[in-house]
Amino acid sequence: MALPHAACCAFFLKILVLQPRKAAAIRKSFQRPKFWVMGFGWCLAACAGAANTIAFKCWHLYASHVTGSTSNIAFQLEGHQQGEYSSETLKEAFLLVFSFFIGAYTCGILIDKNQVHFLGKAFYGLALVLNSALLASAAFVPGRLLPACLVAAACGLQNAMCTSHFGAIIRTTHVTGTVTDIGSTMGRISMIYLRNACQRAPLNDIERAEIGVDARKLGVLSGLWTFFFTGGLIGIYFENVLPGPVAFLVPASVTGSMGLFYICLL
């Protein structure tokens, strides 16, 4: 039975006009960062991965693991009531979270929603130089908790700086959200293919656009996880060959060099 004229017009309008427009809008919804931007973020992720493993190797504390430290506060409070844990452990967990917060707070003072201040782009470089100074200080400050807090503050500063400048997709000091995004993105791609396989239908313009956008996101996210993991391996290696916390000078030299380059040349 032939379709009415109005229904035919609506069908062809959807196929020839609306679908391409919607597909174009989807493609514009996410633009993969420029290569130098991705390289910048991946390098910082490697530095954070190194700093995190060095901190654990030296002091058995994860400097950027705010989720775990927050849960540890809850455990310590419960145990403190029953006399099973010391207040020292509770103080450690609280100060690690607070130090990460202070680092992020400092970034908020320096960088306001990616706005240019009276010193211009140099404020991003200043944040990186400050990050480097915190890591370098942790290499020489005696004790256990204070240097770990310095590393946590450096991680908070770096993470806030990257999310302010590159958007929430770029997280460089932890990978919980990154792995979440990788999983959900791969799930969306798989669902599109499974749905079309069950219906024995080819991909339309909108579906191809959605897959293309998600594939670009996967490239960025997978790189972040890979470099964070690689940085962790690098941190373990340097902590083994250098005298303990001195290994922090490795990520500190990288972030400091990037900060000075940003100030001088960008």
N, C-alpha and C positions, 0 to 999 in steps of 0.2 A: 504494500500500500504506500503510495507516494506521500511524502511529508507535505503539509500545508506550506504555502509560500512564506508565511511569517516565520515558521519553524525552521525552514531552510535558511532563511536570511540570518536568523539567530545562530544557527549552527556554524555557518561559514564565517560570521562575524567573530565567533569564539575562536575558531581554528586559525583564521588568517590575520586577525587584528589583536584580540585580547590576549591569546596565549603568547605571541611574540613579545608584546609589551610587558606582560607579567614576567616572562623569562628574562627580559632585559633588566627589569627592576631587581630580580633575584641576583643576577650576576653582579650588579652594582652594590648589592648589600654588603659584600665583603670583598675588599681588594687586598690581595696578598701584599704584605709590606715589601718595600724594595729590598734587594739582596743585601745591601749594606746594613739595613735596619735589622733584618733577620740575623745576619752575622753578629751584629752588636748584641742583640738579645741572647743569642746562643752562647756567645763568649761570656756574658755575665752569668748565665745559667751554669756554665762550667765552673766559674769562680765560686759561685754559691755552693755548688756540689762539693767542691774541694774544701771550702771553709767548713762545711757541715761535717764532713768525715774527719777532718783534722781535729775539730772540736771534740768529737766523740772519742777519737783515738787518744787524745791528750787527757780529757777530763770526764769521759763517759757521759757527756751532755750533748744533746742535739740543739744547736744554736737556733736553727730556723724552724724547728718542729713545734710550732705554737699550738697545734691541735693536741699533740701528745702532752705538752707541758700543761695545757689547760686541764686535760683529763687527770694529769698527775696531781694538780692542785686539789681536785675533788677527792682523789684517793687519799692524799695526805691529810686533808681536813677530817675525813671519816676516820682514818687511822689515828690521828691526833686525839680525837675524842675518846678513843679506846686505849690510848697509851701505847700503841703499837709502832708509831713512827716518831722520829725526832722532828723538832721544829726546823732544824737545819735543812732537811730535805724539802719541806714546805716552802721555806724561804728561797731555795734554789729555783723551784718551779715557778714561783710567783715573779721573781726578778727576771727570769728569762723571758716570760711573756711581757712584762713591763718594759724591758729593754727593747724588745722588738717594736712595741708600741711607740716608745720614745723615738726610735729611728724613723718610723713612718711619720710621726708627728713633726719631726724636724724637716722631713721632705715636704710636708704640707706648708711649712713656713717658707721654705725656699722656692717651691714650685706650686703655683696656684692654677690647677686645671689646664696645664699646658700653655699658660699665658706667659708672655714675655715681660720680664720685669725691667727695671731701669738699667740693669747690667746685661740685659738680653739673654742670649742663649748660654752665656757663661755660667748661669745658675745650675744648669744640668751638669756642666763640668765640675762645678764646685761640689755638687752632691756626690759625684764619683770620687773626687779627691778626698772628701770627708770619709767616704766609705773606705778608701784605701788607708787613711790615717787610723781609723778604728781597727782595721785588721792588723796593721803594722803594730799598733799599741798592744794588741792582744798577744803578739809574739814575744813581748818583753815584760809585760806586767806580771809580777809574781802572783802566786796563788792559783786558785781554780775557778771560783765563781765570778770574780771581777773580769778576768779576760774572756770568759764565756759570754758574759753579758755584753761586753764590747763587740763580740762577733755577732750576737743576736741583734744589737742595735744597727750594725752594719747591714745585716740582712733585711731588717725592716726598712731602713733607708733606701736600699737598692730596690726592693720590691715595690715600694710606693712610687719611686721615681719611674720605674719601667711602666707601671700601670697608668701613671699620669701621662706619660709621653706616648706610649704605644697602644694603650687601651687594655681592657681587662684580659684579653686573650694572651697577652705576654706576661706570664708570671715566671720569675727567674730564680726564686729562692726556695720554692717547694713545688711538688709535682702532683699533689692530690687533685687539684682542679684540672691540671693538664691531662692526667690519665682519665678523669671523668669526662672531659670534653672529647678525648680520643675515642673512648668507648661509645658515647652517645652519637658522635658523628659517624662512626663506622656502622652503628646500628641503623641510623637513618638511611645510609647508602644501601645497606643490605635489604632493608624493608622495601625500598623502591624496586630493586631487582626481583625480590621474591614476589611482590605483588604483581609485577608485570609478567613474571614467569607463570604464575598461577592463571592469570587471565590470557596468557599467550598473546600479549599485546606489545608492540614496540614502544620504546621510550618516546614521550612527547617532548616538546621544547622546554616546558616547565621542569619536567623531571631531569632532563639533561642539564639544565641550568643549576638545579639543586645539587646534583651530583658533582658538577664542576666546582661550585662554591665549597662544598664539603671536602672535596679532594684538596683544594688549596689550603683549607684550614688544617687538614691532616698533615700536610707538609710542614707547616709552621709548628704545630703542636708536637709532632714526632721529633722534630729537630730539638725542641726545648727539652723533652724528656731524655733524648739520647745524649745531649751535651751535659745535662745535669748529672746523669749517670757516669759519663766519661770523666767529668770533673771530680766526681767522688773517687774514681780509680786513681786519678792523678794526685788527689790529696793524700790518699793512703800511701802512694809511692813516696811522695816527698816527705811525709811524716816519718817514714821508715828510714830514709837516707839522711835527713836533717835532724838536728837535735830538737825534737818535740815541736813546741809551738813556733819555732823559727820558720816552720813550713808555711805559716800564714803570710810570710813575705812574698810567696809566689802569687797567690791571688791578689794580694795588695798591690804588687807591682803592675799587674795587668789592669786593674781598675784605676789605679793612679795614672798610668800612661794614657788610658782611654780618656780620663777626665782632662788631663793637660792637653791632649790632642783636640778635644771638643772645645776647650776654652780658646786655644790659639788659632785653630784653623776653621772652625765652623761658625 
